[in-house]
Amino acid sequence: MPKRQGLCLLFLLCLTLTPLFANDLVDDFIVKQIATEKKFLDQNLSNDVIEKLIDNQHHAYKNFFLALISNKEAAGGYTDTYADKIAVLQRRMLINQQRNNTRAYQRDAIKVATYRLLSNIRKTIYEVVKATQYEDEKTFYDAIDTIIARRHHNENLLDMQAYKKLQQNASSSEIIKKIRDNLVEYEAVLNVNNTLSSELVRYKKTMYDALRLSSFGLISLGYQINSSAFAELVNDYIAWSGLNSAKLVFIVVILLTAYLLRKIIVILSRAVLKRFFYRSTDIAYIVQRLSGVLSLLMLVITLDIIVEIYAGFSEVLWLQRAFSVLYTVLITYLVYRLLNAVASVKMEHFRRSQYLRHEVINLALRVTNVIIYFIGFIVILKLFDVDLSAILSGLGIGGFAVAFAAKDTIANFFGSVSILMGDLFEQGDWIEVDGYEGTVVEIGLRATTIRTFDNAMIAIPNFKLADNGLKNWSKRQLGRRIKMHIGVTYESDFEDIKKAVHDIRQMLIDHEGISNTNEEISHAERYAKLVSKEDYKGIKRNILVYMDRFSDSSIDILVYCFSKSVVWNEWLAVKEDVMYKIATILQQHHLSFAYPAMAIHYIKNEDEK
């Protein structure tokens, strides 16, 4: 996994795990690497030991490269320090060749090849230091690649097959033992020569990042801190923890920087939000919703940098993946909180809009939230190198089975779309469906929740609401029905009933709470629909007052009208006032309310008469 550029570029400060700058940095490093390669030649090493040696070797090469970047003078100018030794050995080889001393010749030939490899290693290191003059990233990478290609092009290596018998020779003669020792040393140096190329490829980006930092003096600052007398004293006490003075200083600086950055981000966020929101309460609400996630994100970034510094920017795959997953989760959650906070603030504007229903916004917001989480999930899968094409093809093959298994979920989703597009009801409406009656709380992706009048919460699947007939008592702009039968006694005078009916009708026409046909209703918008505007908007203004029927115990007067208000408590108040006035009118016309009664008539016979 590639290194996070921001972290490497900003805090490549952990370059002082050990006193890297010896009198001769290059020679000291080469000697240590030769010793390491000789350990690899041991056939009795376990796999765990080999893996540990490889990790330590990677770490050593990275620290060496970074040390070169921070202290280029340590490499010095290139001089072939092995030229004199090679010249002496070649002179001796010529003499031995003339005297047919084959074993002595082979001994020196192996040593000459070893010196040439060492000279090539030193020359390569010098060329790498020289390449640091390039400030452009691509130019630096090309220079490193050219150095690697050139150093292997003209290599004149020994034919190890020719010396295979000598390696297996069990002779105890001094010259044979010397040849075997020289072969072991040559093979170790050859491995150092090859490993150097592979490690240059591995760490060329790290070197470039360090090169950029060194221009600011940060790496040299870390070295100076760690080289001070006080630091040397402190380092003796904290070395057991893997820390040193430079690390501690940098960690403290990082913590303070993270704290200040969080404050700055909050201030900048408020400044940006002021360009889009005018009310301070809205800005405070959004900042409050985001501050917790931002703080957690800053904490993870700070912890990541501190761990990187402590570990010396080692290539720990599981650690990188863990932090990458944390970043993905937190950024996804941050986007989710931001989107929902802005939507909550803007919802008041949506409620006042004549053209945009907030239920549609709510549904769109839910779909967007699902998409956000899905994208975050895909990114996490990508971090674990999951083959997304195989997953997508698998989804295509199993799509039918998934669709069949989730048919109810799909039906509910399209049911919610049908409800919103058909404008059947909205939040706050009083509806009645399938034996349930109450106020709509929310239209969700799967179900619509209703608060019944006895204060229970009911969730009804959306496809049932879309398929079944429902009553929406809130889809009326003017007129809530008042219907009653007024029963008067059969002893009433029909002229009095006729006058009472007329007075009740006139009372309703004149009543300020009753809707009547004399009122003008204006529509702010036009509807290109082949329906009555009043039926579409829910406007009722009928007033019907008639003697309706002769019941068993009463003569019934039908009273049928509509209140102007559709609100329940206002409707009850109007209805109550109408009933009081009807009672007064009946009293004025000497009419009495009838009630169920039975009259028994006795018929006398002729004898009794």
C-alpha positions as CSV (number, residue, x, y, z in Angstrom):
1,M,0.0,0.0,0.0
2,P,1.4,3.4,-0.9
3,K,2.4,5.7,1.9
4,R,0.1,8.6,2.7
5,Q,1.9,11.5,1.1
6,G,0.7,14.1,3.5
7,L,1.9,12.3,6.6
8,C,5.3,11.4,5.1
9,L,5.8,14.8,3.7
10,L,4.9,16.6,6.8
11,F,6.5,14.6,9.5
12,L,9.5,12.5,8.3
13,L,11.2,13.5,11.4
14,C,12.0,10.1,13.0
15,L,15.4,9.7,11.6
16,T,17.3,9.4,14.8
17,L,16.5,5.9,16.2
18,T,20.2,5.2,16.7
19,P,23.3,7.4,16.3
20,L,23.4,6.9,12.5
21,F,26.2,9.3,11.8
22,A,29.4,7.5,12.5
23,N,32.8,8.7,11.4
24,D,32.3,6.9,8.1
25,L,28.6,6.4,7.6
26,V,28.8,4.5,4.4
27,D,31.6,2.0,5.4
28,D,29.9,1.4,8.7
29,F,26.6,0.6,7.0
30,I,28.2,-1.6,4.4
31,V,30.0,-3.7,7.0
32,K,26.7,-4.2,9.0
33,Q,24.9,-5.2,5.8
34,I,27.6,-7.7,4.9
35,A,27.2,-9.2,8.4
36,T,23.5,-9.4,7.9
37,E,23.8,-11.1,4.5
38,K,26.2,-13.7,6.0
39,K,23.5,-14.6,8.5
40,F,21.1,-15.3,5.6
41,L,23.6,-17.8,4.2
42,D,23.1,-19.9,7.4
43,Q,20.9,-22.9,6.3
44,N,19.7,-23.5,9.8
45,L,17.8,-20.3,10.2
46,S,14.1,-20.7,11.0
47,N,11.4,-18.8,9.0
48,D,10.6,-16.5,11.9
49,V,14.3,-15.5,12.3
50,I,14.5,-14.9,8.5
51,E,11.4,-12.7,8.5
52,K,12.7,-10.7,11.4
53,L,16.1,-10.2,9.7
54,I,14.3,-9.0,6.6
55,D,12.3,-6.4,8.6
56,N,15.4,-5.2,10.3
57,Q,17.2,-4.9,7.0
58,H,14.4,-2.8,5.4
59,H,14.4,-0.6,8.4
60,A,18.2,-0.2,8.3
61,Y,18.3,0.7,4.6
62,K,15.5,3.3,5.0
63,N,17.3,4.9,8.0
64,F,20.6,4.9,6.0
65,F,19.0,6.6,3.0
66,L,17.3,9.2,5.2
67,A,20.6,9.8,7.0
68,L,22.3,10.4,3.7
69,I,19.6,12.9,2.7
70,S,19.9,14.8,6.0
71,N,23.7,14.7,6.0
72,K,25.0,14.5,2.5
73,E,28.5,15.3,3.5
74,A,28.7,12.0,5.3
75,A,29.0,10.2,2.0
76,G,31.9,12.4,1.0
77,G,33.1,12.8,-2.6
78,Y,33.5,9.5,-4.5
79,T,37.0,8.1,-4.5
80,D,37.8,4.5,-5.4
81,T,39.3,3.5,-2.1
82,Y,39.7,-0.1,-3.3
83,A,41.8,0.8,-6.4
84,D,45.2,0.3,-4.6
85,K,44.1,-3.0,-3.0
86,I,42.9,-4.2,-6.4
87,A,46.2,-3.2,-8.0
88,V,48.2,-5.1,-5.4
89,L,46.1,-8.2,-5.8
90,Q,46.2,-8.1,-9.6
91,R,50.0,-7.9,-9.4
92,R,50.1,-10.9,-7.2
93,M,47.6,-12.7,-9.4
94,L,49.9,-12.3,-12.4
95,I,52.8,-13.7,-10.5
96,N,50.8,-16.7,-9.3
97,Q,49.5,-17.2,-12.8
98,Q,53.0,-17.3,-14.2
99,R,54.0,-19.9,-11.5
100,N,50.8,-21.9,-12.1
101,N,49.6,-21.3,-8.5
102,T,46.0,-21.9,-9.4
103,R,44.5,-21.9,-5.9
104,A,46.4,-18.7,-4.9
105,Y,45.2,-17.1,-8.2
106,Q,41.5,-18.1,-7.4
107,R,41.9,-16.8,-3.9
108,D,43.0,-13.3,-5.1
109,A,40.5,-13.3,-8.0
110,I,37.6,-13.7,-5.6
111,K,38.9,-10.9,-3.4
112,V,39.3,-8.6,-6.4
113,A,35.7,-9.3,-7.5
114,T,34.6,-8.5,-3.9
115,Y,36.5,-5.2,-3.9
116,R,35.0,-4.3,-7.3
117,L,31.5,-4.9,-5.9
118,L,32.3,-2.8,-2.8
119,S,33.6,0.0,-5.1
120,N,30.4,-0.2,-7.1
121,I,28.3,0.0,-4.0
122,R,30.1,3.1,-2.8
123,K,29.9,4.7,-6.3
124,T,26.1,4.0,-6.4
125,I,25.7,5.7,-3.0
126,Y,27.6,8.7,-4.2
127,E,25.5,9.0,-7.3
128,V,22.3,8.7,-5.2
129,V,23.5,11.6,-3.1
130,K,24.4,13.5,-6.2
131,A,20.9,12.9,-7.6
132,T,19.4,14.8,-4.6
133,Q,20.1,18.0,-6.5
134,Y,17.0,17.4,-8.6
135,E,13.9,19.1,-7.0
136,D,11.4,17.7,-9.5
137,E,9.9,14.4,-8.3
138,K,9.9,12.7,-11.7
139,T,13.4,13.8,-12.5
140,F,14.7,12.4,-9.2
141,Y,12.9,9.1,-9.8
142,D,14.3,8.9,-13.3
143,A,17.8,9.6,-12.0
144,I,17.5,6.7,-9.4
145,D,16.2,4.3,-12.1
146,T,19.1,5.3,-14.4
147,I,21.7,4.7,-11.6
148,I,20.3,1.2,-10.9
149,A,20.2,0.3,-14.6
150,R,23.7,1.5,-15.3
151,R,25.3,-0.2,-12.2
152,H,24.0,-3.6,-13.3
153,H,24.7,-3.2,-17.0
154,N,28.5,-3.5,-16.8
155,E,28.9,-5.8,-13.9
156,N,31.6,-8.4,-14.3
157,L,30.5,-11.1,-11.8
158,L,32.2,-14.3,-10.9
159,D,31.0,-17.6,-12.3
160,M,29.9,-19.2,-9.1
161,Q,29.5,-22.6,-10.8
162,A,33.2,-22.7,-11.4
163,Y,33.8,-22.4,-7.6
164,K,31.1,-24.8,-6.6
165,K,33.5,-27.8,-6.1
166,L,35.8,-25.6,-4.0
167,Q,32.9,-24.7,-1.8
168,Q,32.2,-28.4,-1.2
169,N,35.9,-29.2,-0.8
170,A,36.4,-30.4,2.7
171,S,40.2,-29.9,2.6
172,S,41.7,-28.3,5.7
173,S,44.5,-26.6,3.8
174,E,44.9,-22.9,4.6
175,I,44.5,-21.8,1.0
176,I,41.3,-23.8,0.5
177,K,39.8,-22.4,3.7
178,K,40.8,-18.9,2.6
179,I,39.1,-19.5,-0.8
180,R,35.9,-20.7,1.0
181,D,36.0,-17.6,3.3
182,N,36.5,-15.3,0.3
183,L,33.6,-17.0,-1.5
184,V,31.3,-16.5,1.5
185,E,32.3,-12.8,1.7
186,Y,31.9,-12.4,-2.0
187,E,28.4,-13.9,-2.0
188,A,27.4,-11.6,1.0
189,V,28.7,-8.5,-0.8
190,L,27.0,-9.6,-4.0
191,N,23.7,-9.8,-2.0
192,V,24.3,-6.4,-0.5
193,N,24.9,-5.1,-4.1
194,N,21.6,-6.5,-5.3
195,T,19.6,-5.6,-2.2
196,L,20.8,-2.0,-2.5
197,S,19.1,-1.7,-5.9
198,S,15.8,-3.2,-4.7
199,E,15.8,-1.0,-1.5
200,L,16.5,2.1,-3.7
201,V,13.4,1.2,-5.7
202,R,11.4,0.7,-2.5
203,Y,12.4,3.9,-0.7
204,K,12.9,6.4,-3.5
205,K,9.7,8.1,-2.7
206,T,10.6,8.2,1.0
207,M,14.0,9.7,0.0
208,Y,12.3,12.4,-2.1
209,D,9.9,13.3,0.7
210,A,12.9,13.5,3.1
211,L,14.7,15.6,0.5
212,R,11.9,18.1,0.4
213,L,11.8,18.2,4.2
214,S,15.6,18.6,4.5
215,S,15.2,21.9,2.5
216,F,13.3,23.2,5.5
217,G,15.9,22.0,7.9
218,L,13.5,19.8,9.8
219,I,15.6,16.6,9.5
220,S,18.8,18.4,10.5
221,L,16.9,20.0,13.4
222,G,16.0,16.5,14.6
223,Y,19.6,15.5,14.4
224,Q,20.7,18.6,16.3
225,I,18.2,18.0,19.0
226,N,19.3,14.4,19.5
227,S,23.0,15.4,19.4
228,S,22.7,17.9,22.2
229,A,24.3,17.1,25.6
230,F,20.9,17.3,27.4
231,A,19.4,14.9,24.8
232,E,22.1,12.4,25.2
233,L,21.5,12.4,28.9
234,V,17.7,12.0,28.5
235,N,18.1,9.3,25.8
236,D,19.8,7.0,28.2
237,Y,16.6,7.0,30.4
238,I,14.0,6.7,27.6
239,A,15.8,4.4,25.2
240,W,14.0,1.4,26.5
241,S,10.7,2.8,25.2
242,G,12.0,3.3,21.6
243,L,11.9,7.0,22.0
244,N,14.5,9.7,22.0
245,S,14.6,13.5,22.6
246,A,13.9,14.4,19.0
247,K,10.9,12.2,18.9
248,L,9.5,13.6,22.1
249,V,10.0,17.2,20.9
250,F,8.3,16.4,17.6
251,I,5.4,14.6,19.3
252,V,4.7,17.5,21.6
253,V,4.9,19.9,18.6
254,I,2.4,17.7,16.7
255,L,0.0,17.6,19.6
256,L,0.1,21.4,19.9
257,T,-0.3,21.8,16.1
258,A,-3.3,19.5,16.1
259,Y,-5.0,21.5,18.9
260,L,-4.4,24.8,17.0
261,L,-5.5,23.3,13.7
262,R,-8.8,22.2,15.2
263,K,-9.5,25.7,16.5
264,I,-8.6,27.1,13.1
265,I,-10.8,24.7,11.3
266,V,-13.8,25.5,13.5
267,I,-13.2,29.3,12.9
268,L,-12.9,28.8,9.2
269,S,-16.0,26.6,9.2
270,R,-18.0,29.3,10.9
271,A,-16.8,31.8,8.3
272,V,-17.7,29.6,5.4
273,L,-21.2,28.8,6.9
274,K,-21.9,32.5,7.3
275,R,-21.9,32.8,3.5
276,F,-24.8,30.4,3.3
277,F,-26.7,30.7,6.5
278,Y,-27.8,33.9,8.2
279,R,-29.1,32.8,11.6
280,S,-26.4,32.2,14.2
281,T,-28.5,29.4,15.7
282,D,-28.3,27.5,12.4
283,I,-24.5,27.9,12.2
284,A,-24.1,26.9,15.8
285,Y,-26.2,23.8,15.2
286,I,-24.2,22.7,12.2
287,V,-20.9,23.3,13.9
288,Q,-22.1,21.4,17.0
289,R,-23.1,18.4,14.7
290,L,-19.7,18.4,13.1
291,S,-17.3,19.3,15.9
292,G,-17.4,15.9,17.5
293,V,-16.5,14.1,14.3
294,L,-13.8,16.6,13.4
295,S,-12.3,16.2,16.8
296,L,-12.2,12.5,16.4
297,L,-10.7,12.8,12.9
298,M,-8.0,15.2,14.2
299,L,-7.3,12.7,17.0
300,V,-6.8,9.8,14.6
301,I,-4.6,11.9,12.3
302,T,-2.5,13.0,15.2
303,L,-2.3,9.4,16.5
304,D,-1.3,8.2,13.1
305,I,1.5,10.7,12.8
306,I,2.8,9.9,16.3
307,V,2.7,6.1,15.6
308,E,4.5,6.7,12.3
309,I,7.2,8.7,14.2
310,Y,7.5,6.1,16.9
311,A,7.8,3.3,14.4
312,G,10.2,5.1,12.2
313,F,7.8,5.1,9.3
314,S,8.2,1.3,9.0
315,E,6.1,-0.4,6.4
316,V,3.5,-2.0,8.7
317,L,0.7,-3.1,6.3
318,W,-1.9,-3.9,8.9
319,L,-1.3,-0.6,10.7
320,Q,-1.6,1.4,7.5
321,R,-4.8,-0.4,6.6
322,A,-6.3,0.1,10.1
323,F,-5.7,3.9,9.9
324,S,-7.0,4.0,6.3
325,V,-10.2,2.2,7.4
326,L,-10.6,4.7,10.3
327,Y,-10.1,7.6,7.9
328,T,-12.7,6.2,5.5
329,V,-15.2,5.6,8.3
330,L,-14.8,9.0,9.8
331,I,-14.9,10.9,6.6
332,T,-18.0,9.0,5.5
333,Y,-19.6,9.8,8.8
334,L,-18.5,13.5,8.6
335,V,-20.2,13.8,5.1
336,Y,-23.3,12.1,6.5
337,R,-23.5,14.5,9.5
338,L,-22.9,17.5,7.4
339,L,-25.5,16.6,4.8
340,N,-28.1,15.8,7.5
341,A,-27.3,19.0,9.5
342,V,-27.7,21.2,6.5
343,A,-30.9,19.4,5.5
344,S,-32.4,19.9,9.0
345,V,-31.6,23.6,8.9
346,K,-33.0,24.0,5.4
347,M,-36.2,21.9,6.1
348,E,-38.0,25.0,7.5
349,H,-37.6,26.6,4.1
350,F,-38.8,23.5,2.4
351,R,-41.9,23.5,4.5
352,R,-42.8,27.0,3.4
353,S,-42.2,26.2,-0.3
354,Q,-45.3,25.8,-2.5
355,Y,-43.4,23.7,-5.1
356,L,-41.1,21.5,-3.0
357,R,-42.4,18.9,-0.6
358,H,-40.2,18.2,2.4
359,E,-41.2,14.5,2.2
360,V,-39.5,14.3,-1.2
361,I,-36.4,16.0,0.4
362,N,-36.6,13.5,3.2
363,L,-36.7,10.5,0.9
364,A,-33.9,11.9,-1.3
365,L,-31.9,12.5,1.9
366,R,-32.4,8.9,2.9
367,V,-31.4,7.6,-0.5
368,T,-28.3,9.9,-0.4
369,N,-27.3,8.5,3.0
370,V,-27.5,5.0,1.7
371,I,-25.3,6.0,-1.3
372,I,-22.8,7.7,1.1
373,Y,-22.5,4.5,3.2
374,F,-22.3,2.3,0.1
375,I,-19.4,4.4,-1.3
376,G,-17.6,4.2,2.1
377,F,-18.1,0.4,2.1
378,I,-16.7,0.1,-1.4
379,V,-13.6,2.2,-0.4
380,I,-13.0,-0.1,2.6
381,L,-13.2,-3.1,0.3
382,K,-10.7,-1.5,-2.0
383,L,-8.3,-0.9,0.9
384,F,-8.3,-4.6,1.5
385,D,-7.5,-5.3,-2.2
386,V,-10.9,-6.9,-2.8
387,D,-11.6,-7.6,-6.5
388,L,-14.6,-5.3,-7.0
389,S,-15.2,-6.5,-10.6
390,A,-15.7,-10.0,-9.3
391,I,-18.1,-8.8,-6.7
392,L,-20.1,-6.7,-9.3
393,S,-20.2,-9.6,-11.7
394,G,-21.4,-11.8,-8.8
395,L,-24.1,-9.3,-8.0
396,G,-25.2,-9.4,-11.7
397,I,-25.4,-13.2,-11.6
398,G,-27.2,-13.2,-8.3
399,G,-29.2,-10.1,-8.9
400,F,-32.4,-12.1,-9.7
401,A,-32.2,-14.1,-6.5
402,V,-31.5,-10.9,-4.5
403,A,-34.4,-9.1,-6.1
404,F,-36.7,-12.0,-5.4
405,A,-35.5,-12.2,-1.7
406,A,-35.9,-8.5,-1.3
407,K,-39.2,-8.1,-3.3
408,D,-41.0,-6.7,-0.2
409,T,-38.3,-4.1,0.3
410,I,-38.3,-3.1,-3.3
411,A,-42.1,-2.9,-3.3
412,N,-42.0,-0.7,-0.2
413,F,-39.4,1.6,-1.8
414,F,-41.5,2.1,-5.0
415,G,-44.6,2.4,-2.8
416,S,-43.0,5.4,-1.1
417,V,-42.1,6.9,-4.5
418,S,-45.7,6.3,-5.6
419,I,-47.1,8.0,-2.4
420,L,-44.8,11.0,-2.9
421,M,-45.3,11.3,-6.7
422,G,-49.1,10.8,-6.3
423,D,-49.3,13.3,-3.5
424,L,-51.5,11.0,-1.5
425,F,-50.6,12.4,1.9
426,E,-47.7,14.1,3.7
427,Q,-46.3,14.4,7.2
428,G,-48.9,15.7,9.6
429,D,-51.9,14.5,7.6
430,W,-54.8,12.7,9.3
431,I,-55.3,9.5,7.4
432,E,-57.4,6.4,7.8
433,V,-56.4,3.1,6.2
434,D,-56.9,-0.6,6.7
435,G,-58.6,0.0,10.1
436,Y,-55.9,2.3,11.4
437,E,-56.4,6.1,11.9
438,G,-54.0,8.7,13.0
439,T,-51.5,11.4,12.0
440,V,-48.6,10.7,9.6
441,V,-45.3,11.0,11.4
442,E,-42.8,10.0,8.7
443,I,-42.8,8.5,5.2
444,G,-39.8,6.2,5.2
445,L,-38.1,4.1,2.6
446,R,-39.8,0.9,3.9
447,A,-42.8,2.0,5.9
448,T,-44.9,5.0,6.9
449,T,-45.3,5.6,10.7
450,I,-48.6,6.8,12.0
451,R,-49.4,8.2,15.5
452,T,-52.9,7.1,16.4
453,F,-55.2,9.2,18.5
454,D,-54.7,7.0,21.5
455,N,-51.0,7.9,21.1
456,A,-49.7,4.6,19.7
457,M,-47.1,4.4,17.0
458,I,-48.0,2.1,14.0
459,A,-45.7,1.3,11.0
460,I,-47.6,0.4,7.8
461,P,-45.6,-0.9,4.8
462,N,-45.7,1.6,2.0
463,F,-46.9,-0.9,-0.7
464,K,-50.1,-1.4,1.4
465,L,-50.7,2.3,1.5
466,A,-50.1,2.6,-2.2
467,D,-52.3,-0.3,-3.1
468,N,-55.2,0.0,-0.6
469,G,-57.7,2.8,-0.5
470,L,-57.1,5.4,2.2
471,K,-58.9,8.4,3.6
472,N,-57.0,11.6,4.0
473,W,-58.9,13.9,6.2
474,S,-56.3,16.6,5.9
475,K,-56.7,17.0,2.1
476,R,-59.3,19.7,2.5
477,Q,-58.8,23.4,2.4
478,L,-62.2,24.7,3.4
479,G,-65.1,22.9,5.0
480,R,-65.4,20.2,7.7
481,R,-68.8,18.6,7.7
482,I,-71.5,19.2,10.4
483,K,-74.4,16.8,10.0
484,M,-77.2,16.2,12.4
485,H,-80.9,15.3,12.6
486,I,-83.0,17.5,14.9
487,G,-86.1,15.6,16.1
488,V,-89.2,17.6,17.2
489,T,-92.3,16.1,18.7
490,Y,-95.4,15.2,16.7
491,E,-97.4,17.6,18.7
492,S,-95.5,20.5,17.0
493,D,-97.3,22.8,14.7
494,F,-96.1,22.5,11.1
495,E,-96.0,26.2,10.6
496,D,-93.7,26.5,13.5
497,I,-91.5,23.8,12.0
498,K,-91.4,25.6,8.7
499,K,-90.4,28.9,10.3
500,A,-87.8,27.1,12.4
501,V,-86.3,25.5,9.3
502,H,-86.0,28.9,7.6
503,D,-84.4,30.5,10.7
504,I,-81.9,27.7,11.1
505,R,-80.9,28.0,7.4
506,Q,-80.5,31.7,7.7
507,M,-78.6,31.4,10.9
508,L,-76.1,29.1,9.2
509,I,-75.7,31.4,6.2
510,D,-75.0,34.3,8.6
511,H,-72.7,32.3,10.9
512,E,-69.1,33.5,10.7
513,G,-67.8,30.0,11.3
514,I,-69.9,28.3,8.6
515,S,-68.8,28.1,5.0
516,N,-71.4,29.3,2.4
517,T,-71.6,29.9,-1.3
518,N,-71.5,33.7,-0.8
519,E,-67.7,33.5,-0.1
520,E,-65.2,34.0,-2.9
521,I,-62.3,31.5,-3.0
522,S,-59.1,32.6,-4.8
523,H,-56.5,30.2,-6.0
524,A,-52.9,31.3,-6.0
525,E,-52.0,28.7,-8.7
526,R,-53.6,27.2,-11.8
527,Y,-54.3,23.6,-12.3
528,A,-54.5,22.0,-15.7
529,K,-56.7,19.2,-14.5
530,L,-60.1,18.0,-15.8
531,V,-61.6,18.2,-12.3
532,S,-63.4,20.8,-10.3
533,K,-61.0,23.1,-8.5
534,E,-63.1,22.9,-5.4
535,D,-63.1,19.2,-5.4
536,Y,-59.4,19.1,-6.0
537,K,-58.6,21.5,-3.2
538,G,-61.2,20.1,-0.9
539,I,-63.6,23.1,-0.6
540,K,-67.2,22.4,0.6
541,R,-69.8,25.2,1.1
542,N,-73.2,23.4,1.0
543,I,-75.8,24.4,3.5
544,L,-78.9,22.1,3.6
545,V,-81.7,22.5,6.2
546,Y,-84.9,20.6,5.4
547,M,-87.6,18.7,7.2
548,D,-86.3,15.3,6.3
549,R,-88.4,12.5,7.6
550,F,-91.1,11.2,9.9
551,S,-89.4,8.9,12.4
552,D,-91.1,6.7,14.9
553,S,-91.0,9.2,17.7
554,S,-90.1,12.5,16.0
555,I,-90.3,14.7,13.0
556,D,-86.6,15.0,11.9
557,I,-85.0,18.2,10.5
558,L,-81.8,17.6,8.5
559,V,-79.0,20.1,9.2
560,Y,-76.1,19.7,6.8
561,C,-73.3,22.3,6.6
562,F,-69.5,22.7,6.7
563,S,-67.4,24.7,9.1
564,K,-64.8,27.0,7.6
565,S,-62.0,25.6,9.7
566,V,-60.9,22.0,9.3
567,V,-59.0,22.0,12.6
568,W,-60.7,19.6,15.0
569,N,-61.0,21.8,18.1
570,E,-62.1,24.8,16.0
571,W,-64.7,22.6,14.3
572,L,-66.0,21.4,17.7
573,A,-66.3,25.0,18.8
574,V,-68.3,26.0,15.7
575,K,-70.5,22.9,16.0
576,E,-71.2,23.6,19.6
577,D,-72.2,27.2,18.8
578,V,-74.5,26.0,16.0
579,M,-76.2,23.5,18.4
580,Y,-76.8,26.2,21.0
581,K,-78.4,28.5,18.4
582,I,-80.6,25.7,17.0
583,A,-81.8,25.1,20.5
584,T,-82.7,28.8,20.9
585,I,-84.5,28.9,17.5
586,L,-86.6,25.8,18.4
587,Q,-87.4,27.4,21.8
588,Q,-88.5,30.7,20.0
589,H,-90.9,28.7,17.8
590,H,-92.4,26.7,20.7
591,L,-90.9,23.4,19.4
592,S,-89.7,20.7,21.8
593,F,-87.0,18.1,21.2
594,A,-88.5,14.7,20.7
595,Y,-87.3,11.6,22.5
596,P,-88.3,8.0,22.2
597,A,-91.8,7.6,23.7
598,M,-94.7,5.2,23.6
599,A,-98.4,6.4,23.8
600,I,-101.0,3.9,24.9
601,H,-104.6,4.5,23.9
602,Y,-107.5,2.7,25.5
603,I,-110.7,2.1,23.4
604,K,-113.9,1.6,25.5
605,N,-116.4,-1.0,24.3
606,E,-120.2,-0.2,23.8
607,D,-121.3,-1.8,27.2
608,E,-119.0,0.4,29.1
609,K,-120.3,3.4,27.2
